[in-house]
Amino acid sequence: MKPKIVSWNVPGLNEANKRLRVRNLLWEWKADIVCLQETKLKLIDRKIVRSLWRGSHVDWSFLASNGASGGVVVMWDRRVVEKVEDCIGQYSVACSFKCVSDNFL
């Protein structure tokens, strides 16, 4: 099975209404792995992730914003992929995944 990946520049996820719109689109697109850039968020905790992702089978890695710029969050469905490793850089988040169904890296 090939995971569905969405990468999106979504400035300003600090507004609840915007997170709801993003959540509804991600549900409609049925994404398995999601990368959101320019979040403008200093902290991404379970509460923020739950406002973006439907269901409880989610995990994430993130890079906090630097002042009023930047911020990256990568989220994934643990039933579809398993994170092997991640690397949080100064400006990026890189993740390596293994498919649950066939162990493909």
N, CA, C and O atoms as a printed pandas DataFrame, in Angstrom:
     atom_number atom_name residue_name chain_id  residue_number  x_coord  y_coord  z_coord
0              1         N          MET        A               1    0.836   -1.187    0.000
1              2        CA          MET        A               1    0.000    0.000    0.000
2              3         C          MET        A               1    0.878    1.248    0.000
3              4         O          MET        A               1    1.843    1.326    0.760
4              5         N          LYS        A               2    0.556    2.210   -0.835
5              6        CA          LYS        A               2    1.286    3.463   -0.899
6              7         C          LYS        A               2    0.595    4.493   -0.024
7              8         O          LYS        A               2   -0.582    4.786   -0.236
8              9         N          PRO        A               3    1.299    5.049    0.955
9             10        CA          PRO        A               3    0.687    6.072    1.808
10            11         C          PRO        A               3    0.397    7.345    1.015
11            12         O          PRO        A               3    1.140    7.701    0.101
12            13         N          LYS        A               4   -0.681    8.019    1.373
13            14        CA          LYS        A               4   -1.017    9.309    0.775
14            15         C          LYS        A               4   -0.340   10.397    1.593
15            16         O          LYS        A               4   -0.482   10.459    2.814
16            17         N          ILE        A               5    0.405   11.260    0.891
17            18        CA          ILE        A               5    1.186   12.302    1.551
18            19         C          ILE        A               5    0.677   13.669    1.109
19            20         O          ILE        A               5    0.456   13.913   -0.077
20            21         N          VAL        A               6    0.496   14.554    2.086
21            22        CA          VAL        A               6    0.098   15.939    1.816
22            23         C          VAL        A               6    1.151   16.851    2.422
23            24         O          VAL        A               6    1.513   16.706    3.590
24            25         N          SER        A               7    1.638   17.790    1.625
25            26        CA          SER        A               7    2.551   18.834    2.109
26            27         C          SER        A               7    1.910   20.167    1.785
27            28         O          SER        A               7    1.519   20.412    0.644
28            29         N          TRP        A               8    1.798   21.039    2.793
29            30        CA          TRP        A               8    0.985   22.239    2.631
30            31         C          TRP        A               8    1.579   23.393    3.422
31            32         O          TRP        A               8    1.930   23.242    4.593
32            33         N          ASN        A               9    1.689   24.546    2.774
33            34        CA          ASN        A               9    2.096   25.775    3.444
34            35         C          ASN        A               9    0.834   26.411    4.004
35            36         O          ASN        A               9    0.018   26.950    3.257
36            37         N          VAL        A              10    0.678   26.348    5.322
37            38        CA          VAL        A              10   -0.548   26.799    5.984
38            39         C          VAL        A              10   -0.181   27.828    7.055
39            40         O          VAL        A              10   -0.042   27.479    8.228
40            41         N          PRO        A              11   -0.025   29.082    6.661
41            42        CA          PRO        A              11    0.385   30.080    7.655
42            43         C          PRO        A              11   -0.668   30.313    8.738
43            44         O          PRO        A              11   -1.864   30.417    8.463
44            45         N          GLY        A              12   -0.183   30.390    9.971
45            46        CA          GLY        A              12   -1.025   30.824   11.086
46            47         C          GLY        A              12   -2.036   29.832   11.603
47            48         O          GLY        A              12   -3.235   30.109   11.606
48            49         N          LEU        A              13   -1.568   28.674   12.044
49            50        CA          LEU        A              13   -2.495   27.681   12.601
50            51         C          LEU        A              13   -2.907   27.984   14.033
51            52         O          LEU        A              13   -3.488   27.132   14.705
52            53         N          ASN        A              14   -2.612   29.188   14.503
53            54        CA          ASN        A              14   -3.000   29.537   15.870
54            55         C          ASN        A              14   -4.480   29.877   15.992
55            56         O          ASN        A              14   -4.982   30.056   17.101
56            57         N          GLU        A              15   -5.193   29.970   14.848
57            58        CA          GLU        A              15   -6.627   30.249   14.876
58            59         C          GLU        A              15   -7.408   28.934   14.837
59            60         O          GLU        A              15   -7.172   28.097   13.967
60            61         N          ALA        A              16   -8.330   28.755   15.770
61            62        CA          ALA        A              16   -9.118   27.518   15.865
62            63         C          ALA        A              16   -9.933   27.262   14.599
63            64         O          ALA        A              16  -10.055   26.118   14.162
64            65         N          ASN        A              17  -10.493   28.320   14.007
65            66        CA          ASN        A              17  -11.296   28.150   12.783
66            67         C          ASN        A              17  -10.445   27.652   11.623
67            68         O          ASN        A              17  -10.900   26.834   10.823
68            69         N          LYS        A              18   -9.220   28.137   11.530
69            70        CA          LYS        A              18   -8.329   27.686   10.457
70            71         C          LYS        A              18   -7.956   26.219   10.669
71            72         O          LYS        A              18   -7.931   25.446    9.711
72            73         N          ARG        A              19   -7.668   25.830   11.907
73            74        CA          ARG        A              19   -7.347   24.417   12.193
74            75         C          ARG        A              19   -8.532   23.527   11.836
75            76         O          ARG        A              19   -8.335   22.425   11.324
76            77         N          LEU        A              20   -9.754   23.978   12.094
77            78        CA          LEU        A              20  -10.938   23.193   11.742
78            79         C          LEU        A              20  -11.050   23.011   10.231
79            80         O          LEU        A              20  -11.358   21.916    9.760
80            81         N          ARG        A              21  -10.802   24.070    9.470
81            82        CA          ARG        A              21  -10.837   23.963    8.004
82            83         C          ARG        A              21   -9.763   23.004    7.504
83            84         O          ARG        A              21  -10.018   22.188    6.618
84            85         N          VAL        A              22   -8.564   23.102    8.070
85            86        CA          VAL        A              22   -7.475   22.189    7.687
86            87         C          VAL        A              22   -7.854   20.757    8.044
87            88         O          VAL        A              22   -7.663   19.845    7.240
88            89         N          ARG        A              23   -8.382   20.556    9.229
89            90        CA          ARG        A              23   -8.800   19.215    9.681
90            91         C          ARG        A              23   -9.808   18.599    8.700
91            92         O          ARG        A              23   -9.679   17.438    8.314
92            93         N          ASN        A              24  -10.810   19.389    8.304
93            94        CA          ASN        A              24  -11.834   18.879    7.393
94            95         C          ASN        A              24  -11.256   18.525    6.026
95            96         O          ASN        A              24  -11.647   17.518    5.437
96            97         N          LEU        A              25  -10.339   19.328    5.518
97            98        CA          LEU        A              25   -9.705   19.017    4.233
98            99         C          LEU        A              25   -8.820   17.781    4.335
99           100         O          LEU        A              25   -8.835   16.939    3.437
100          101         N          LEU        A              26   -8.058   17.658    5.403
101          102        CA          LEU        A              26   -7.201   16.480    5.567
102          103         C          LEU        A              26   -8.044   15.213    5.657
103          104         O          LEU        A              26   -7.655   14.166    5.140
104          105         N          TRP        A              27   -9.194   15.306    6.311
105          106        CA          TRP        A              27  -10.095   14.153    6.394
106          107         C          TRP        A              27  -10.647   13.807    5.014
107          108         O          TRP        A              27  -10.728   12.638    4.638
108          109         N          GLU        A              28  -11.023   14.841    4.273
109          110        CA          GLU        A              28  -11.561   14.633    2.924
110          111         C          GLU        A              28  -10.515   13.998    2.006
111          112         O          GLU        A              28  -10.840   13.139    1.186
112          113         N          TRP        A              29   -9.262   14.425    2.147
113          114        CA          TRP        A              29   -8.186   13.912    1.293
114          115         C          TRP        A              29   -7.679   12.548    1.749
115          116         O          TRP        A              29   -6.969   11.873    1.003
116          117         N          LYS        A              30   -8.035   12.133    2.969
117          118        CA          LYS        A              30   -7.631   10.839    3.530
118          119         C          LYS        A              30   -6.110   10.646    3.512
119          120         O          LYS        A              30   -5.612    9.607    3.079
120          121         N          ALA        A              31   -5.399   11.642    3.979
121          122        CA          ALA        A              31   -3.936   11.606    4.013
122          123         C          ALA        A              31   -3.445   10.687    5.128
123          124         O          ALA        A              31   -4.058   10.583    6.190
124          125         N          ASP        A              32   -2.324   10.023    4.855
125          126        CA          ASP        A              32   -1.677    9.172    5.853
126          127         C          ASP        A              32   -0.490    9.875    6.513
127          128         O          ASP        A              32   -0.189    9.646    7.685
128          129         N          ILE        A              33    0.174   10.732    5.742
129          130        CA          ILE        A              33    1.299   11.527    6.233
130          131         C          ILE        A              33    1.041   12.966    5.813
131          132         O          ILE        A              33    0.714   13.233    4.656
132          133         N          VAL        A              34    1.190   13.894    6.757
133          134        CA          VAL        A              34    0.918   15.304    6.478
134          135         C          VAL        A              34    2.078   16.147    6.975
135          136         O          VAL        A              34    2.549   15.972    8.099
136          137         N          CYS        A              35    2.535   17.058    6.135
137          138        CA          CYS        A              35    3.542   18.040    6.534
138          139         C          CYS        A              35    2.939   19.421    6.357
139          140         O          CYS        A              35    2.533   19.793    5.257
140          141         N          LEU        A              36    2.882   20.174    7.434
141          142        CA          LEU        A              36    2.362   21.552    7.394
142          143         C          LEU        A              36    3.498   22.511    7.719
143          144         O          LEU        A              36    4.148   22.393    8.758
144          145         N          GLN        A              37    3.732   23.470    6.811
145          146        CA          GLN        A              37    4.795   24.448    6.990
146          147         C          GLN        A              37    4.214   25.809    7.326
147          148         O          GLN        A              37    3.039   26.085    7.082
148          149         N          GLU        A              38    5.070   26.657    7.895
149          150        CA          GLU        A              38    4.690   28.025    8.271
150          151         C          GLU        A              38    3.524   28.044    9.256
151          152         O          GLU        A              38    2.605   28.854    9.131
152          153         N          THR        A              39    3.574   27.148   10.230
153          154        CA          THR        A              39    2.483   27.053   11.205
154          155         C          THR        A              39    2.426   28.248   12.146
155          156         O          THR        A              39    1.364   28.572   12.676
156          157         N          LYS        A              40    3.551   28.898   12.353
157          158        CA          LYS        A              40    3.663   30.045   13.271
158          159         C          LYS        A              40    3.375   29.650   14.716
159          160         O          LYS        A              40    2.968   30.489   15.520
160          161         N          LEU        A              41    3.585   28.365   15.052
161          162        CA          LEU        A              41    3.319   27.876   16.408
162          163         C          LEU        A              41    4.622   27.563   17.135
163          164         O          LEU        A              41    5.510   26.912   16.585
164          165         N          LYS        A              42    4.724   28.030   18.369
165          166        CA          LYS        A              42    5.897   27.754   19.208
166          167         C          LYS        A              42    5.876   26.340   19.769
167          168         O          LYS        A              42    6.926   25.733   19.977
168          169         N          LEU        A              43    4.677   25.818   20.013
169          170        CA          LEU        A              43    4.531   24.495   20.606
170          171         C          LEU        A              43    3.395   23.767   19.899
171          172         O          LEU        A              43    2.323   24.327   19.670
172          173         N          ILE        A              44    3.650   22.521   19.563
173          174        CA          ILE        A              44    2.602   21.681   18.995
174          175         C          ILE        A              44    2.445   20.492   19.931
175          176         O          ILE        A              44    3.291   19.599   19.979
176          177         N          ASP        A              45    1.351   20.502   20.669
177          178        CA          ASP        A              45    1.091   19.446   21.651
178          179         C          ASP        A              45   -0.094   18.596   21.185
179          180         O          ASP        A              45   -0.631   18.807   20.098
180          181         N          ARG        A              46   -0.487   17.650   22.006
181          182        CA          ARG        A              46   -1.588   16.743   21.655
182          183         C          ARG        A              46   -2.876   17.509   21.345
183          184         O          ARG        A              46   -3.628   17.121   20.451
184          185         N          LYS        A              47   -3.131   18.583   22.073
185          186        CA          LYS        A              47   -4.349   19.358   21.854
186          187         C          LYS        A              47   -4.370   19.954   20.436
187          188         O          LYS        A              47   -5.394   19.890   19.757
188          189         N          ILE        A              48   -3.269   20.522   19.996
189          190        CA          ILE        A              48   -3.183   21.085   18.650
190          191         C          ILE        A              48   -3.311   19.981   17.606
191          192         O          ILE        A              48   -4.048   20.128   16.631
192          193         N          VAL        A              49   -2.595   18.876   17.808
193          194        CA          VAL        A              49   -2.646   17.767   16.849
194          195         C          VAL        A              49   -4.064   17.219   16.740
195          196         O          VAL        A              49   -4.535   16.944   15.636
196          197         N          ARG        A              50   -4.747   17.059   17.860
197          198        CA          ARG        A              50   -6.127   16.533   17.844
198          199         C          ARG        A              50   -7.081   17.510   17.142
199          200         O          ARG        A              50   -8.108   17.095   16.604
200          201         N          SER        A              51   -6.744   18.793   17.147
201          202        CA          SER        A              51   -7.584   19.759   16.441
202          203         C          SER        A              51   -7.344   19.715   14.927
203          204         O          SER        A              51   -8.122   20.282   14.159
204          205         N          LEU        A              52   -6.263   19.039   14.498
205          206        CA          LEU        A              52   -5.928   18.931   13.078
206          207         C          LEU        A              52   -6.191   17.545   12.492
207          208         O          LEU        A              52   -6.411   17.420   11.287
208          209         N          TRP        A              53   -6.172   16.512   13.316
209          210        CA          TRP        A              53   -6.219   15.127   12.841
210          211         C          TRP        A              53   -7.395   14.402   13.488
211          212         O          TRP        A              53   -7.577   14.455   14.705
212          213         N          ARG        A              54   -8.181   13.732   12.669
213          214        CA          ARG        A              54   -9.298   12.937   13.195
214          215         C          ARG        A              54   -8.777   11.564   13.602
215          216         O          ARG        A              54   -7.949   10.979   12.903
216          217         N          GLY        A              55   -9.246   11.063   14.701
217          218        CA          GLY        A              55   -8.849    9.736   15.167
218          219         C          GLY        A              55   -7.701    9.808   16.154
219          220         O          GLY        A              55   -7.046   10.840   16.304
220          221         N          SER        A              56   -7.477    8.701   16.813
221          222        CA          SER        A              56   -6.467    8.656   17.870
222          223         C          SER        A              56   -5.161    8.011   17.434
223          224         O          SER        A              56   -4.227    7.926   18.231
224          225         N          HIS        A              57   -5.073    7.557   16.193
225          226        CA          HIS        A              57   -3.885    6.841   15.728
226          227         C          HIS        A              57   -2.909    7.786   15.043
227          228         O          HIS        A              57   -2.493    7.542   13.910
228          229         N          VAL        A              58   -2.549    8.851   15.720
229          230        CA          VAL        A              58   -1.676    9.865   15.136
230          231         C          VAL        A              58   -0.429   10.038   15.995
231          232         O          VAL        A              58   -0.473    9.944   17.222
232          233         N          ASP        A              59    0.673   10.292   15.320
233          234        CA          ASP        A              59    1.905   10.682   15.992
234          235         C          ASP        A              59    2.456   11.870   15.217
235          236         O          ASP        A              59    1.980   12.153   14.118
236          237         N          TRP        A              60    3.445   12.571   15.756
237          238        CA          TRP        A              60    3.928   13.777   15.102
238          239         C          TRP        A              60    5.325   14.140   15.563
239          240         O          TRP        A              60    5.774   13.729   16.633
240          241         N          SER        A              61    6.001   14.915   14.737
241          242        CA          SER        A              61    7.259   15.589   15.042
242          243         C          SER        A              61    7.087   17.037   14.605
243          244         O          SER        A              61    6.339   17.316   13.667
244          245         N          PHE        A              62    7.769   17.959   15.271
245          246        CA          PHE        A              62    7.588   19.357   14.890
246          247         C          PHE        A              62    8.838   20.183   15.142
247          248         O          PHE        A              62    9.697   19.837   15.953
248          249         N          LEU        A              63    8.901   21.277   14.422
249          250        CA          LEU        A              63    9.902   22.314   14.612
250          251         C          LEU        A              63    9.141   23.576   14.989
251          252         O          LEU        A              63    8.275   24.030   14.242
252          253         N          ALA        A              64    9.462   24.138   16.143
253          254        CA          ALA        A              64    8.769   25.343   16.612
254          255         C          ALA        A              64    9.094   26.531   15.712
255          256         O          ALA        A              64   10.152   26.583   15.085
256          257         N          SER        A              65    8.169   27.476   15.661
257          258        CA          SER        A              65    8.412   28.692   14.891
258          259         C          SER        A              65    9.487   29.521   15.582
259          260         O          SER        A              65    9.747   29.371   16.776
260          261         N          ASN        A              66   10.099   30.392   14.803
261          262        CA          ASN        A              66   11.101   31.307   15.332
262          263         C          ASN        A              66   10.503   32.706   15.238
263          264         O          ASN        A              66   10.559   33.347   14.188
264          265         N          GLY        A              67    9.941   33.164   16.326
265          266        CA          GLY        A              67    9.244   34.445   16.301
266          267         C          GLY        A              67    7.967   34.318   15.487
267          268         O          GLY        A              67    7.148   33.432   15.729
268          269         N          ALA        A              68    7.806   35.207   14.526
269          270        CA          ALA        A              68    6.583   35.199   13.713
270          271         C          ALA        A              68    6.773   34.452   12.396
271          272         O          ALA        A              68    5.953   34.584   11.488
272          273         N          SER        A              69    7.846   33.670   12.282
273          274        CA          SER        A              69    8.061   32.952   11.019
274          275         C          SER        A              69    8.394   31.485   11.286
275          276         O          SER        A              69    8.895   31.122   12.351
276          277         N          GLY        A              70    8.102   30.663   10.294
277          278        CA          GLY        A              70    8.480   29.259   10.345
278          279         C          GLY        A              70    7.492   28.401   11.111
279          280         O          GLY        A              70    6.342   28.776   11.341
280          281         N          GLY        A              71    7.981   27.250   11.490
281          282        CA          GLY        A              71    7.181   26.252   12.176
282          283         C          GLY        A              71    6.765   25.160   11.208
283          284         O          GLY        A              71    6.171   25.433   10.165
284          285         N          VAL        A              72    7.080   23.923   11.562
285          286        CA          VAL        A              72    6.759   22.763   10.729
286          287         C          VAL        A              72    6.207   21.669   11.628
287          288         O          VAL        A              72    6.711   21.445   12.728
288          289         N          VAL        A              73    5.167   20.988   11.154
289          290        CA          VAL        A              73    4.685   19.801   11.855
290          291         C          VAL        A              73    4.494   18.697   10.816
291          292         O          VAL        A              73    3.921   18.916    9.749
292          293         N          VAL        A              74    4.985   17.513   11.153
293          294        CA          VAL        A              74    4.760   16.316   10.349
294          295         C          VAL        A              74    3.918   15.378   11.208
295          296         O          VAL        A              74    4.299   15.044   12.330
296          297         N          MET        A              75    2.773   14.956   10.677
297          298        CA          MET        A              75    1.871   14.050   11.388
298          299         C          MET        A              75    1.656   12.814   10.519
299          300         O          MET        A              75    1.726   12.889    9.292
300          301         N          TRP        A              76    1.393   11.672   11.168
301          302        CA          TRP        A              76    1.167   10.445   10.405
302          303         C          TRP        A              76    0.246    9.506   11.160
303          304         O          TRP        A              76    0.131    9.551   12.385
304          305         N          ASP        A              77   -0.402    8.658   10.385
305          306        CA          ASP        A              77   -1.300    7.632   10.914
306          307         C          ASP        A              77   -0.452    6.414   11.269
307          308         O          ASP        A              77    0.131    5.783   10.388
308          309         N          ARG        A              78   -0.382    6.087   12.548
309          310        CA          ARG        A              78    0.449    4.967   13.022
310          311         C          ARG        A              78   -0.040    3.623   12.528
311          312         O          ARG        A              78    0.710    2.648   12.571
312          313         N          ARG        A              79   -1.280    3.540   12.056
313          314        CA          ARG        A              79   -1.780    2.281   11.499
314          315         C          ARG        A              79   -1.226    2.039   10.100
315          316         O          ARG        A              79   -1.246    0.909    9.611
316          317         N          VAL        A              80   -0.729    3.099    9.451
317          318        CA          VAL        A              80   -0.240    3.006    8.078
318          319         C          VAL        A              80    1.285    3.001    8.019
319          320         O          VAL        A              80    1.875    2.186    7.310
320          321         N          VAL        A              81    1.927    3.904    8.760
321          322        CA          VAL        A              81    3.391    3.984    8.782
322          323         C          VAL        A              81    3.901    4.075   10.208
323          324         O          VAL        A              81    3.209    4.532   11.118
324          325         N          GLU        A              82    5.129    3.628   10.367
325          326        CA          GLU        A              82    5.821    3.707   11.656
326          327         C          GLU        A              82    7.058    4.570   11.456
327          328         O          GLU        A              82    7.821    4.351   10.514
328          329         N          LYS        A              83    7.264    5.548   12.330
329          330        CA          LYS        A              83    8.439    6.400   12.225
330          331         C          LYS        A              83    9.674    5.593   12.613
331          332         O          LYS        A              83    9.722    4.993   13.687
332          333         N          VAL        A              84   10.665    5.583   11.734
333          334        CA          VAL        A              84   11.928    4.909   12.015
334          335         C          VAL        A              84   12.864    5.887   12.722
335          336         O          VAL        A              84   13.480    5.554   13.734
336          337         N          GLU        A              85   12.958    7.091   12.177
337          338        CA          GLU        A              85   13.744    8.143   12.827
338          339         C          GLU        A              85   13.308    9.495   12.310
339          340         O          GLU        A              85   12.681    9.607   11.256
340          341         N          ASP        A              86   13.653   10.523   13.074
341          342        CA          ASP        A              86   13.415   11.878   12.598
342          343         C          ASP        A              86   14.630   12.724   12.908
343          344         O          ASP        A              86   15.425   12.407   13.792
344          345         N          CYS        A              87   14.755   13.802   12.167
345          346        CA          CYS        A              87   15.854   14.744   12.350
346          347         C          CYS        A              87   15.242   16.140   12.291
347          348         O          CYS        A              87   14.689   16.551   11.270
348          349         N          ILE        A              88   15.350   16.854   13.396
349          350        CA          ILE        A              88   14.821   18.213   13.472
350          351         C          ILE        A              88   15.999   19.155   13.265
351          352         O          ILE        A              88   16.898   19.233   14.102
352          353         N          GLY        A              89   15.988   19.870   12.139
353          354        CA          GLY        A              89   17.056   20.816   11.833
354          355         C          GLY        A              89   16.673   22.223   12.242
355          356         O          GLY        A              89   15.653   22.442   12.895
356          357         N          GLN        A              90   17.498   23.162   11.853
357          358        CA          GLN        A              90   17.220   24.558   12.184
358          359         C          GLN        A              90   16.022   25.082   11.395
359          360         O          GLN        A              90   15.286   25.948   11.867
360          361         N          TYR        A              91   15.834   24.541   10.176
361          362        CA          TYR        A              91   14.747   25.012    9.319
362          363         C          TYR        A              91   13.892   23.874    8.764
363          364         O          TYR        A              91   13.039   24.119    7.911
364          365         N          SER        A              92   14.094   22.654    9.217
365          366        CA          SER        A              92   13.405   21.528    8.580
366          367         C          SER        A              92   13.120   20.390    9.560
367          368         O          SER        A              92   13.727   20.282   10.626
368          369         N          VAL        A              93   12.176   19.552    9.152
369          370        CA          VAL        A              93   11.873   18.302    9.851
370          371         C          VAL        A              93   11.946   17.199    8.800
371          372         O          VAL        A              93   11.250   17.257    7.787
372          373         N          ALA        A              94   12.780   16.205    9.038
373          374        CA          ALA        A              94   12.901   15.068    8.123
374          375         C          ALA        A              94   12.540   13.804    8.892
375          376         O          ALA        A              94   13.006   13.599   10.013
376          377         N          CYS        A              95   11.714   12.963    8.291
377          378        CA          CYS        A              95   11.293   11.716    8.927
378          379         C          CYS        A              95   11.499   10.563    7.965
379          380         O          CYS        A              95   11.309   10.695    6.756
380          381         N          SER        A              96   11.889    9.441    8.520
381          382        CA          SER        A              96   11.990    8.197    7.767
382          383         C          SER        A              96   10.899    7.276    8.293
383          384         O          SER        A              96   10.740    7.115    9.503
384          385         N          PHE        A              97   10.141    6.667    7.366
385          386        CA          PHE        A              97    9.004    5.842    7.744
386          387         C          PHE        A              97    9.137    4.427    7.191
387          388         O          PHE        A              97    9.827    4.176    6.203
388          389         N          LYS        A              98    8.446    3.515    7.872
389          390        CA          LYS        A              98    8.321    2.135    7.405
390          391         C          LYS        A              98    6.828    1.845    7.308
391          392         O          LYS        A              98    6.075    2.087    8.252
392          393         N          CYS        A              99    6.398    1.314    6.134
393          394        CA          CYS        A              99    4.994    0.951    5.964
394          395         C          CYS        A              99    4.652   -0.228    6.861
395          396         O          CYS        A              99    5.387   -1.215    6.897
396          397         N          VAL        A             100    3.560   -0.137    7.574
397          398        CA          VAL        A             100    3.122   -1.191    8.477
398          399         C          VAL        A             100    2.756   -2.446    7.714
399          400         O          VAL        A             100    3.024   -3.552    8.184
400          401         N          SER        A             101    2.139   -2.298    6.530
401          402        CA          SER        A             101    1.637   -3.448    5.782
402          403         C          SER        A             101    2.720   -4.335    5.193
403          404         O          SER        A             101    2.564   -5.555    5.144
404          405         N          ASP        A             102    3.844   -3.720    4.734
405          406        CA          ASP        A             102    4.867   -4.524    4.065
406          407         C          ASP        A             102    6.296   -4.240    4.519
407          408         O          ASP        A             102    7.236   -4.767    3.925
408          409         N          ASN        A             103    6.485   -3.427    5.548
409          410        CA          ASN        A             103    7.784   -3.064    6.099
410          411         C          ASN        A             103    8.689   -2.323    5.120
411          412         O          ASN        A             103    9.902   -2.269    5.320
412          413         N          PHE        A             104    8.108   -1.748    4.054
413          414        CA          PHE        A             104    8.900   -0.982    3.105
414          415         C          PHE        A             104    9.361    0.312    3.750
415          416         O          PHE        A             104    8.557    1.032    4.343
416          417         N          LEU        A             105   10.654    0.615    3.640
417          418        CA          LEU        A             105   11.203    1.855    4.205
418          419         C          LEU        A             105   11.113    2.975    3.194
419          420         O          LEU        A             105   11.524    4.100    3.481
